Amino acid sequence: MTYRNPTPTVDIIIELIDQPHRPIILIERKNPPLGWAIPGGFVDYGESVETAAVREAQEEVNLQVELIEQFQVYSDPNRDPRKHTLSVVFIATARGEPQAADDAENLGIFQAWDVPANLCFDHDKILRDYWHYRHYGLRPRLS
């Protein structure tokens, strides 16, 4: 019997705690699908999701992050046009000047009101859920 399972990924909402209002970092992707995204990537075989999150943050924005909490898991089969993935999303903090690296063509530091419209995957939903959580303390409802 052949099994087809979703591929595990991580996304890291990185709050820059040494800047006013704790902005977040988004990357502009170098590879398809193109657009802006929360830093993240695939979990390697034998790697925990926590280790993958710290590694992906280092690889994509060149910052050491502290994982604060596991925020939510997103698993809609259509969230990634390449294949069925599920993402464990973390909230993390960092200090310093991020630099685009690895799969990041560019990066930006954003407040809730200035996030680009062309977000990849389901990152618009993830960020709406995150800001709702940050402003009102309410986690997303499971559907």
C-alpha positions as CSV (number, residue, x, y, z in Angstrom):
1,M,0.0,0.0,0.0
2,T,1.3,3.5,-0.9
3,Y,0.6,6.3,1.5
4,R,0.3,9.9,0.4
5,N,0.7,12.2,3.4
6,P,0.8,16.0,3.7
7,T,4.4,17.4,3.9
8,P,5.2,19.1,7.2
9,T,6.3,22.7,7.1
10,V,6.9,25.5,9.6
11,D,6.2,29.3,9.4
12,I,7.6,31.7,11.9
13,I,6.0,35.0,12.7
14,I,9.0,36.9,13.9
15,E,8.4,40.0,16.0
16,L,11.3,42.4,16.2
17,I,11.2,43.3,19.9
18,D,13.9,46.0,19.6
19,Q,11.7,48.1,17.3
20,P,8.7,50.2,18.2
21,H,5.3,48.4,18.0
22,R,7.0,45.0,17.5
23,P,6.8,44.8,13.6
24,I,7.1,41.5,11.9
25,I,9.4,40.3,9.1
26,L,8.1,39.0,5.7
27,I,10.2,37.7,2.9
28,E,9.7,38.2,-0.8
29,R,10.1,34.8,-2.3
30,K,12.8,34.0,-4.9
31,N,11.2,30.8,-6.1
32,P,7.6,30.1,-7.2
33,P,5.1,30.7,-5.9
34,L,6.3,34.3,-6.0
35,G,5.1,37.0,-3.6
36,W,5.5,37.9,0.0
37,A,5.5,35.2,2.7
38,I,6.0,34.5,6.4
39,P,9.5,33.1,6.8
40,G,9.4,29.3,6.9
41,G,10.0,26.1,5.0
42,F,10.0,22.3,5.0
43,V,10.8,20.2,8.1
44,D,13.8,17.9,7.4
45,Y,13.5,14.2,8.1
46,G,14.7,13.6,11.7
47,E,14.2,17.2,12.7
48,S,11.6,18.5,15.2
49,V,9.3,21.4,14.1
50,E,10.9,23.6,16.7
51,T,14.4,23.0,15.3
52,A,13.1,23.5,11.8
53,A,11.6,26.9,12.8
54,V,14.8,28.1,14.3
55,R,16.8,26.9,11.3
56,E,14.5,28.4,8.7
57,A,14.5,31.8,10.5
58,Q,18.3,31.7,10.4
59,E,18.5,30.6,6.8
60,E,15.9,33.1,5.4
61,V,16.4,36.3,7.5
62,N,19.8,35.7,9.2
63,L,18.5,36.1,12.7
64,Q,18.5,33.9,15.8
65,V,15.0,33.7,17.1
66,E,13.5,32.7,20.4
67,L,10.3,30.6,19.9
68,I,7.6,32.1,22.1
69,E,4.7,29.8,21.4
70,Q,3.2,27.4,18.9
71,F,0.4,29.5,17.4
72,Q,-1.7,27.3,15.2
73,V,-1.5,24.5,12.6
74,Y,-2.9,25.2,9.1
75,S,-3.6,22.2,6.9
76,D,-6.0,23.1,4.2
77,P,-5.1,20.8,1.3
78,N,-5.1,23.8,-1.1
79,R,-2.9,26.1,1.1
80,D,0.2,25.4,-1.1
81,P,-0.2,25.2,-4.9
82,R,2.8,22.9,-5.2
83,K,1.5,20.1,-3.0
84,H,-0.5,19.3,0.1
85,T,1.4,20.7,3.1
86,L,0.6,21.4,6.7
87,S,2.2,24.2,8.5
88,V,3.0,24.5,12.2
89,V,3.1,28.2,12.8
90,F,5.2,29.7,15.6
91,I,5.4,33.1,17.1
92,A,9.0,34.1,17.8
93,T,11.0,37.2,18.8
94,A,14.3,38.5,17.6
95,R,16.6,41.5,17.8
96,G,18.8,43.0,15.2
97,E,18.8,43.7,11.5
98,P,17.4,40.9,9.3
99,Q,19.0,40.2,6.0
100,A,17.4,38.3,3.1
101,A,19.1,35.0,2.5
102,D,18.4,31.4,1.1
103,D,15.0,31.5,-0.6
104,A,14.4,35.2,0.2
105,E,14.8,37.6,-2.7
106,N,14.1,40.5,-0.4
107,L,12.6,41.2,3.0
108,G,10.5,43.8,4.6
109,I,9.6,44.9,8.1
110,F,5.8,45.5,8.5
111,Q,3.1,46.6,10.8
112,A,-0.4,45.2,10.5
113,W,-1.5,48.2,8.4
114,D,1.2,48.0,5.8
115,V,1.5,44.3,4.9
116,P,1.7,43.8,1.1
117,A,-1.4,42.5,-0.7
118,N,0.4,39.8,-2.7
119,L,0.9,37.2,0.1
120,C,1.7,33.6,-0.9
121,F,0.0,30.4,0.3
122,D,-2.6,31.1,3.1
123,H,-0.4,33.7,4.8
124,D,-3.1,36.4,4.6
125,K,-5.3,34.1,6.7
126,I,-2.5,33.3,9.1
127,L,-1.6,37.0,9.6
128,R,-5.3,37.9,10.1
129,D,-5.5,35.2,12.8
130,Y,-2.3,36.4,14.3
131,W,-3.3,40.0,14.6
132,H,-6.7,39.1,15.9
133,Y,-4.9,37.0,18.6
134,R,-2.4,39.8,19.4
135,H,-5.1,42.5,19.7
136,Y,-7.9,40.6,21.3
137,G,-6.2,37.5,22.8
138,L,-8.5,35.1,20.9
139,R,-7.1,32.2,19.0
140,P,-8.6,31.3,15.7
141,R,-11.7,29.0,15.7
142,L,-11.2,25.5,14.4
143,S,-13.3,24.9,11.4
